Amino acid sequence: MFDLKCIVTIVERGKAEKIVEKAKAAGATGATIMYGRGTGETEAKKFLNLHIESSKEIIFILSDVDKYKGIMDAIVDAGKLKEPGKGIVFTIPITNLIGLHHRSEFKSDLDL
């Protein structure tokens, strides 16, 4: 088992670069940004009277468990995620990791 978490952040399009910069300053070693489209826009406008952009950026950051909290705090601050409609952030535990060959501690039994 790896001591890693994947920090997933979903924000309005155009916000990811600033958030990734702050995450790197807090200890993240890299990030992947993907594009998506939210499907809850109609419901959010109807019930919460908020404008929520349907074009999204999804940020994935792998972090050591002992470093993820500081990175996540930087993401929340940079993205103003405590404000309604700004986005969400959550973590996922990592298992069965393949592909980080530059870090010897991540060589798994699958490499045999």
JOBEL-V656738 format. One record per pair of residues at least 12 apart in sequence whose C-alpha atoms are under 7 Angstrom apart, sorted by the first residue. I is the first residue (numbers start at 0). GAP is how many residues later the second one is. If there is no record, write none. Layout:
BEGIN
i:I gap:GAP
i:I gap:GAP
END
This chain:
BEGIN
i:0 gap:94
i:1 gap:92
i:1 gap:93
i:2 gap:61
i:2 gap:62
i:3 gap:58
i:3 gap:59
i:3 gap:60
i:3 gap:61
i:3 gap:89
i:3 gap:90
i:4 gap:57
i:4 gap:58
i:4 gap:59
i:4 gap:60
i:4 gap:86
i:4 gap:87
i:4 gap:88
i:4 gap:89
i:5 gap:54
i:5 gap:55
i:5 gap:56
i:5 gap:57
i:5 gap:85
i:5 gap:86
i:5 gap:87
i:5 gap:88
i:6 gap:53
i:6 gap:54
i:6 gap:55
i:6 gap:83
i:6 gap:84
i:6 gap:85
i:7 gap:50
i:7 gap:51
i:7 gap:52
i:7 gap:53
i:7 gap:81
i:7 gap:82
i:7 gap:83
i:8 gap:49
i:8 gap:50
i:8 gap:51
i:8 gap:79
i:8 gap:80
i:8 gap:81
i:9 gap:46
i:9 gap:47
i:9 gap:48
i:9 gap:49
i:9 gap:77
i:9 gap:78
i:9 gap:79
i:10 gap:45
i:10 gap:46
i:10 gap:47
i:10 gap:75
i:10 gap:76
i:10 gap:77
i:11 gap:41
i:11 gap:43
i:11 gap:44
i:11 gap:45
i:11 gap:75
i:12 gap:42
i:12 gap:43
i:12 gap:44
i:15 gap:41
i:15 gap:43
i:18 gap:56
i:18 gap:59
i:18 gap:60
i:21 gap:52
i:21 gap:53
i:21 gap:56
i:22 gap:48
i:22 gap:51
i:22 gap:52
i:25 gap:44
i:25 gap:45
i:25 gap:48
i:26 gap:44
i:27 gap:35
i:27 gap:43
i:29 gap:31
i:30 gap:28
i:30 gap:29
i:30 gap:30
i:31 gap:27
i:31 gap:28
i:31 gap:29
i:32 gap:24
i:32 gap:25
i:32 gap:26
i:32 gap:27
i:33 gap:23
i:33 gap:24
i:33 gap:25
i:34 gap:21
i:34 gap:22
i:34 gap:23
i:35 gap:19
i:35 gap:20
i:35 gap:21
i:36 gap:17
i:36 gap:18
i:36 gap:19
i:37 gap:16
i:37 gap:17
i:37 gap:18
i:38 gap:15
i:40 gap:13
i:49 gap:35
i:51 gap:33
END
